[in-house]
């Protein structure tokens, strides 16, 4: 998924396993250059139409178990290939789509692909 969060264009590649663990490769982009990237891991679960996500490790370091690392999303679509959520903290709707195993993050729009 990709979009603007807190004024920064981000691209996120998420891997959620059925056991409730996840990893996110996040790339923040400015002026068509990658200026930061990091890995976050933690746990997740869906209860009704709410997805709860608890980030536990950022950049290889454990993070405190506090509100900054707990996220809640209202799920409006979930199927084998798509998840659409509304982030209750940032008020952003995110649409996620299943990617192939060899997927690589593309250049952010409208950056050139040369």
N, C-alpha and C positions, 0 to 999 in steps of 0.2 A: 504494500500500500504506500501511497505517497500523498503529501499535502503539506499545508502550512500549519504549524503548531507553535504557539508563543512567538510568532513573527519569524520563524525559521522554517525553510523548506526542508522536510525530512522524507527519506525513503526508508521503509522498514520491511525486512524479510522475516516473517514469523514462522516458527515451527512449534506447533502445539501437539503434544502426544496425547493419546487417549487416557493415559494414566494421570493426567493433570499437571504435567511439567511443560514448560515452554522455554524457548530461547528466541531472542529478537536481535538481529543484526540491524543496527540503526546507522544511517548515514545522513549527516546534516550538510546541506549544500548552500554555498553562497557564491554568487557571481559565476555560476556554472563550473565551479571547482569544488571538490570534496574538501571541506575544511575540518571535518571531524567524523569519526566513526567509532562505534563501540558495541559491545555485546552485553545484553541484559538477560538474566535467567530468573526463573521463579516458578510459581504454580498458578493454576487457573481452574475455575469450575463454572459451570452454567447451572443456575437455579431458576427455573421458570424462564422468564425472558430477560434475566439479568446475568451478565458474565462478570465475575469477580477475578481480578488479576492481582497477585502479590509479587512484587519484584523483590528478589532476595539477594541477587548479586549483580553489580554493575562494574564493568571493566575489570572483572576478576576479584573484586572486593565485596565482602558482605556489607549490606546496607541495613540500617536500623529498621525494626519492625514498627514503622510509624506511618501516618496518613500520606506523607509524600510518596510512599512506595506502594500504596494500595489504590487500585483503580476500579471503578464500577462502570459498566457499559450496559445500556439497554439494547438488547438484541432484537432487530426487526427482521432479519433474514439469517437463516443458517441451514445450509444443505451441504452436500458432498463437496461442492466446489466453491462456495461463497459464504462469507460472513459479513453482514452489515450491522454496525453497532453505532450507538450514540454515546459519546464520552460525557459522562455526567459532570466531570470536573472542567473540561475545556469547552464543552458544548459543541464539539465537532462530530459530524457523522463520518465514519470511516467505512469504506467498502474494501474488503479483502477478497482476493481470488486465489485459488489454488495455483501453484506454479510447478513447473516441471523440475525434476531433481537437478538438472543442469542449469537452472535459471540463474542469471546474473542481473544485478541491478542496472537498469538502463540509465542513460543520461537524463537528468531532469528536464522537463519541457520548460522553456523553448530552446534549450541548449543544443548546439550542433552535435551531430553524431560522427563527424569526420575524425 
